[in-house]
Amino acid sequence: MGLPDDDLLDKAARLARRAGLSEPVAVERLAGGRNNQVYRLAMDAGPPLFLKSYFHDPRDTRARLAAEWSFLEYAWGRGIRSVPEPIAADPVLQLGLYEFIEGRAVRADDIGWPLLEAAGVFILDLNRRPRDISALPLASEACMSVAEHVATVDRRVEGLQELHPDVPQRETAAHFIATRLVPVWRAVRARVLAEAKFLDRSAEASLEHAAVIASPSDFGFHNMLARPDATIVFTDFEYAGRDDPAKLVCDFFAQPDMPAPMPFFDAFIDKLLQGLHLSPDDTRRCRLLLDAYRVKWACIVLNDFRPVGARQRAFARGDSWAQRCADQLAKAEAKISQISIEQGGVVS
């Protein structure tokens, strides 16, 4: 449950005073916020601000506010202004106060190479030498070896064995998981581990320090806003931190809502990994893991069928549960359908 508006306005006022700003005079709940509640604060003086109330649950231990705050401080400390300015935070109340971005969500018809290039420039700016990312936490589900990527998907698949007892379409979801998702993952898993032997490092070997990047994580067009002047702002960093660049690339092209178009896959990898001065092995790892991340995203969109997922979505949006479950199941089916389990061969 979120805070009542009057209580929320009082808490926001404390944050604003802490930052030396004027008093907020009104709070407006905004659409969006897949895991959290988000608001526009009208201020007594000055531009509006953005308030975020973070979901937290004893069974979901992600430090969402801490991750987002540290990442934005890191980005602003490097002079990057294509992200919202962090203003004030209260870890006890799980509230963050940020610059309000006047802009619109990126649309499907916006997507083309210029937008992918802007995304690549953002990642390169975050990681240009000299840099020190040691203060950043590990990203959510950070992976430092092929084996860790595989284990992460294993945990996601295993988590789908417990579904909410009253969730709509529970039996349909359980049948899909047992007869489609699990068999496809077994085939993809076997292929990844078999082909990992063609990489320069073993599946269990950790990445070299220089190959680890500051990653926005959950990176995609769904987390971009276009300002009125057409410049792009990147948002939502509650999963951000230190991570494998292959995970970022695979998320970008595998996430279900607005995936990057596959015809740009090779060009984006080349731009990113050359700019980061990474090795051909990192390029191979991106290609090797793409299907694994398609399975992972199928699991993620099925979280609504799990007990924690159901509470989290109710906190964030309060959508019709039955309709949302039907939509999420269709997304998972579409994601699994992108995978050819007959595909194989040496990673090139």
C-alpha positions as CSV (number, residue, x, y, z in Angstrom):
1,M,0.0,0.0,0.0
2,G,1.2,3.5,-0.8
3,L,1.0,6.5,1.5
4,P,-2.1,8.7,1.5
5,D,-1.7,11.9,-0.5
6,D,-1.6,14.2,2.5
7,D,1.0,12.0,4.3
8,L,3.0,11.7,1.0
9,L,3.0,15.5,0.6
10,D,4.3,15.9,4.1
11,K,7.1,13.4,3.5
12,A,7.9,15.1,0.2
13,A,8.1,18.4,1.9
14,R,10.7,17.1,4.3
15,L,12.8,15.9,1.4
16,A,12.5,19.3,-0.4
17,R,13.5,21.2,2.8
18,R,16.5,18.9,3.1
19,A,17.5,20.0,-0.4
20,G,16.9,23.7,0.3
21,L,13.9,23.9,-2.0
22,S,10.5,25.4,-1.7
23,E,7.5,23.6,-0.3
24,P,5.5,21.2,-2.5
25,V,1.9,22.3,-2.9
26,A,0.3,19.4,-4.7
27,V,1.0,15.7,-5.5
28,E,-0.2,14.0,-8.7
29,R,0.0,10.2,-9.2
30,L,1.5,9.4,-12.6
31,A,0.9,6.5,-14.9
32,G,3.7,4.0,-15.3
33,G,6.0,2.8,-12.6
34,R,6.1,-0.9,-13.2
35,N,7.4,-1.8,-9.7
36,N,7.0,1.5,-7.9
37,Q,4.6,4.5,-7.4
38,V,5.6,7.7,-9.1
39,Y,4.4,11.3,-8.7
40,R,4.7,14.8,-10.0
41,L,5.2,17.4,-7.3
42,A,4.0,20.9,-7.9
43,M,6.2,23.3,-6.0
44,D,5.5,26.7,-4.3
45,A,8.4,28.1,-6.3
46,G,10.4,26.6,-9.1
47,P,9.9,23.7,-11.5
48,P,8.0,20.6,-10.6
49,L,9.8,17.6,-9.1
50,F,9.6,13.8,-9.5
51,L,8.9,11.7,-6.4
52,K,9.3,7.9,-6.4
53,S,8.0,5.6,-3.7
54,Y,9.9,2.3,-4.0
55,F,8.4,-1.1,-3.6
56,H,9.9,-3.2,-0.8
57,D,9.0,-6.6,0.6
58,P,10.8,-9.0,2.9
59,R,10.9,-11.6,0.1
60,D,12.3,-9.1,-2.4
61,T,15.6,-7.8,-0.9
62,R,16.7,-5.5,-3.8
63,A,17.9,-2.1,-2.5
64,R,16.1,-0.3,-5.3
65,L,16.5,3.3,-3.9
66,A,20.1,2.8,-3.0
67,A,21.0,1.4,-6.4
68,E,19.2,4.2,-8.3
69,W,20.6,6.9,-6.1
70,S,24.2,5.8,-6.3
71,F,24.0,5.3,-10.1
72,L,22.6,8.8,-10.6
73,E,25.2,10.4,-8.3
74,Y,27.9,8.5,-10.3
75,A,26.5,9.8,-13.7
76,W,26.1,13.4,-12.5
77,G,29.6,13.3,-11.0
78,R,30.8,12.5,-14.5
79,G,29.0,15.4,-16.0
80,I,26.3,13.3,-17.7
81,R,23.1,15.3,-18.0
82,S,21.0,12.8,-20.0
83,V,19.6,11.4,-16.7
84,P,17.5,13.1,-14.0
85,E,19.3,15.0,-11.3
86,P,19.1,13.3,-7.9
87,I,17.9,15.8,-5.3
88,A,17.1,14.0,-2.0
89,A,16.4,10.5,-0.7
90,D,15.0,8.9,2.5
91,P,16.0,5.3,2.8
92,V,13.7,4.7,5.8
93,L,10.6,5.8,3.9
94,Q,11.9,4.4,0.6
95,L,11.3,7.8,-1.1
96,G,13.5,9.5,-3.7
97,L,13.2,13.1,-5.0
98,Y,14.5,13.8,-8.5
99,E,14.4,16.3,-11.4
100,F,11.1,16.1,-13.3
101,I,11.7,15.5,-17.0
102,E,9.4,17.2,-19.4
103,G,9.1,14.8,-22.2
104,R,7.3,11.9,-23.8
105,A,7.9,8.2,-23.8
106,V,9.8,6.9,-26.7
107,R,7.5,5.3,-29.3
108,A,8.0,2.2,-31.5
109,D,8.1,4.4,-34.6
110,D,11.0,6.4,-33.0
111,I,13.3,3.3,-33.0
112,G,16.1,3.3,-35.5
113,W,19.8,3.5,-35.6
114,P,20.0,7.2,-34.3
115,L,18.3,6.1,-31.1
116,L,20.5,3.1,-30.7
117,E,23.5,5.3,-31.3
118,A,22.3,7.6,-28.5
119,A,22.0,4.6,-26.2
120,G,25.5,3.5,-27.1
121,V,26.9,7.0,-26.5
122,F,25.3,7.0,-23.0
123,I,26.9,3.7,-22.1
124,L,30.3,4.9,-23.4
125,D,30.0,8.2,-21.5
126,L,29.3,6.2,-18.3
127,N,32.5,4.1,-18.8
128,R,35.1,6.4,-20.5
129,R,38.5,6.2,-19.0
130,P,39.6,7.3,-16.5
131,R,36.8,5.9,-14.3
132,D,36.3,4.4,-10.9
133,I,33.2,2.3,-10.6
134,S,34.2,0.7,-7.3
135,A,31.7,2.7,-5.3
136,L,28.8,1.4,-7.4
137,P,27.1,-1.7,-6.0
138,L,26.8,-4.9,-8.1
139,A,23.8,-4.6,-10.5
140,S,20.8,-6.7,-9.7
141,E,21.5,-10.2,-10.7
142,A,25.0,-9.2,-11.9
143,C,26.9,-12.0,-13.6
144,M,30.7,-12.2,-13.8
145,S,30.9,-15.5,-15.7
146,V,29.0,-17.6,-18.2
147,A,28.2,-20.0,-15.4
148,E,26.6,-17.2,-13.4
149,H,24.4,-16.1,-16.3
150,V,23.2,-19.7,-16.6
151,A,22.6,-20.0,-12.8
152,T,20.6,-16.8,-12.8
153,V,18.2,-18.1,-15.4
154,D,18.1,-21.4,-13.5
155,R,16.9,-19.6,-10.5
156,R,14.3,-17.7,-12.5
157,V,12.9,-20.9,-14.0
158,E,12.9,-22.6,-10.6
159,G,11.0,-19.7,-9.1
160,L,8.1,-20.3,-11.5
161,Q,7.4,-23.6,-9.8
162,E,5.5,-21.7,-7.1
163,L,2.5,-19.8,-8.5
164,H,0.0,-17.7,-6.6
165,P,-2.9,-20.1,-5.7
166,D,-5.6,-17.6,-6.8
167,V,-3.9,-16.1,-9.9
168,P,-6.0,-15.9,-13.0
169,Q,-5.1,-18.5,-15.7
170,R,-2.9,-20.3,-13.2
171,E,-3.4,-23.7,-14.9
172,T,-2.7,-22.3,-18.4
173,A,0.5,-20.6,-17.1
174,A,1.6,-23.8,-15.3
175,H,1.1,-25.9,-18.5
176,F,3.1,-23.3,-20.6
177,I,5.9,-23.4,-18.1
178,A,6.1,-27.2,-17.9
179,T,5.7,-28.0,-21.6
180,R,7.3,-25.0,-23.4
181,L,9.5,-22.8,-21.2
182,V,11.3,-25.5,-19.2
183,P,12.1,-27.7,-22.2
184,V,13.3,-24.7,-24.2
185,W,15.5,-23.6,-21.4
186,R,17.0,-27.0,-21.0
187,A,18.0,-27.0,-24.7
188,V,19.4,-23.4,-24.6
189,R,21.2,-24.1,-21.3
190,A,22.9,-27.2,-22.8
191,R,23.9,-25.2,-25.9
192,V,25.3,-22.3,-24.0
193,L,27.5,-24.5,-21.8
194,A,28.7,-26.6,-24.8
195,E,29.6,-23.5,-26.8
196,A,31.2,-21.7,-23.9
197,K,34.3,-24.0,-24.4
198,F,35.0,-22.0,-27.6
199,L,35.4,-18.8,-25.6
200,D,38.8,-17.7,-24.4
201,R,37.8,-18.1,-20.8
202,S,36.0,-21.1,-19.3
203,A,32.4,-20.9,-18.3
204,E,33.3,-20.6,-14.6
205,A,36.1,-18.0,-15.1
206,S,35.3,-14.5,-13.9
207,L,35.5,-11.5,-16.1
208,E,38.7,-9.4,-16.0
209,H,38.2,-6.2,-14.0
210,A,38.6,-4.0,-17.1
211,A,35.7,-5.8,-18.8
212,V,33.2,-5.0,-16.0
213,I,31.1,-1.8,-16.7
214,A,28.9,0.7,-15.0
215,S,25.5,-0.7,-16.3
216,P,22.1,1.0,-16.2
217,S,20.7,-2.6,-16.3
218,D,17.0,-3.2,-17.4
219,F,18.2,-1.0,-20.3
220,G,15.8,-0.3,-23.1
221,F,13.6,2.1,-25.0
222,H,10.9,1.7,-22.3
223,N,13.2,3.6,-20.0
224,M,13.9,6.6,-22.3
225,L,12.1,9.9,-22.6
226,A,12.3,12.4,-25.5
227,R,12.5,16.0,-24.5
228,P,10.6,18.6,-26.6
229,D,14.0,19.4,-28.3
230,A,14.2,15.7,-29.2
231,T,17.2,14.9,-26.9
232,I,16.9,11.7,-25.1
233,V,16.9,11.2,-21.3
234,F,17.5,7.8,-19.7
235,T,15.6,6.8,-16.6
236,D,14.9,4.0,-14.1
237,F,18.1,2.7,-12.5
238,E,16.9,0.7,-9.6
239,Y,18.7,-2.4,-10.9
240,A,21.9,-0.5,-11.9
241,G,25.5,-1.1,-10.9
242,R,28.6,-3.0,-11.9
243,D,28.0,-5.8,-14.4
244,D,28.9,-7.7,-17.6
245,P,28.4,-5.7,-20.8
246,A,27.0,-8.9,-22.4
247,K,24.1,-8.8,-20.0
248,L,23.3,-5.2,-20.9
249,V,23.4,-6.0,-24.6
250,C,21.2,-9.1,-24.2
251,D,18.7,-7.2,-22.1
252,F,18.5,-4.4,-24.7
253,F,17.7,-6.8,-27.5
254,A,15.6,-9.4,-25.5
255,Q,13.4,-7.4,-23.2
256,P,9.7,-7.8,-24.3
257,D,8.1,-4.4,-24.4
258,M,10.3,-2.5,-26.9
259,P,13.3,-4.6,-27.8
260,A,16.1,-3.2,-29.9
261,P,15.6,-4.5,-33.5
262,M,17.8,-7.5,-34.3
263,P,19.1,-6.1,-37.6
264,F,21.1,-3.6,-35.5
265,F,22.5,-6.3,-33.1
266,D,26.0,-6.6,-34.7
267,A,26.4,-2.9,-35.3
268,F,25.5,-2.1,-31.7
269,I,27.8,-4.6,-30.3
270,D,30.7,-3.3,-32.5
271,K,30.1,0.3,-31.4
272,L,29.8,-0.5,-27.8
273,L,32.6,-3.0,-27.3
274,Q,35.0,-1.1,-29.5
275,G,34.3,2.1,-27.6
276,L,34.8,0.2,-24.3
277,H,38.1,-1.4,-25.7
278,L,36.8,-4.9,-24.9
279,S,37.9,-8.1,-26.5
280,P,36.4,-10.3,-29.2
281,D,35.6,-12.7,-26.4
282,D,33.0,-10.2,-25.1
283,T,31.4,-10.0,-28.5
284,R,31.1,-13.8,-28.6
285,R,29.6,-13.8,-25.2
286,C,26.9,-11.4,-26.3
287,R,25.8,-13.7,-29.1
288,L,26.1,-16.8,-27.0
289,L,23.8,-15.6,-24.2
290,L,21.0,-13.9,-26.2
291,D,18.7,-16.9,-26.1
292,A,19.3,-17.4,-22.4
293,Y,18.2,-13.8,-21.9
294,R,15.1,-14.4,-24.0
295,V,14.2,-17.2,-21.5
296,K,15.0,-15.0,-18.6
297,W,12.7,-12.3,-19.8
298,A,9.9,-14.8,-20.4
299,C,10.4,-15.7,-16.7
300,I,10.3,-12.1,-15.6
301,V,7.1,-11.3,-17.4
302,L,5.5,-14.3,-15.7
303,N,6.4,-12.9,-12.2
304,D,2.8,-11.7,-11.9
305,F,1.8,-15.3,-11.4
306,R,4.1,-15.6,-8.4
307,P,3.2,-14.4,-4.9
308,V,5.7,-11.6,-4.6
309,G,5.0,-10.4,-8.2
310,A,1.3,-10.1,-7.6
311,R,1.8,-7.9,-4.6
312,Q,4.5,-5.8,-6.4
313,R,2.2,-5.1,-9.4
314,A,-0.7,-4.2,-7.1
315,F,1.5,-1.7,-5.2
316,A,2.7,-0.1,-8.5
317,R,-0.4,0.1,-10.6
318,G,-3.5,-1.7,-9.4
319,D,-4.3,-2.8,-12.9
320,S,-6.9,-5.5,-13.6
321,W,-5.2,-8.6,-12.5
322,A,-6.9,-10.9,-14.9
323,Q,-6.1,-8.8,-17.9
324,R,-2.6,-8.2,-16.9
325,C,-2.0,-12.0,-16.4
326,A,-3.4,-12.7,-19.8
327,D,-1.1,-10.0,-21.4
328,Q,2.0,-11.3,-19.5
329,L,1.4,-14.9,-20.5
330,A,1.1,-13.8,-24.2
331,K,4.4,-11.9,-23.9
332,A,6.1,-14.9,-22.4
333,E,4.9,-17.1,-25.2
334,A,6.0,-14.7,-27.8
335,K,9.5,-14.5,-26.2
336,I,10.0,-18.2,-26.1
337,S,8.8,-18.5,-29.7
338,Q,11.8,-16.4,-30.8
339,I,14.1,-19.2,-29.8
340,S,15.0,-22.0,-32.2
341,I,16.1,-24.9,-30.1
342,E,17.6,-26.6,-33.1
343,Q,20.1,-23.6,-33.5
344,G,23.6,-24.6,-32.6
345,G,27.2,-24.4,-33.7
346,V,30.4,-22.7,-32.7
347,V,30.1,-19.1,-31.5
348,S,31.7,-16.9,-34.1
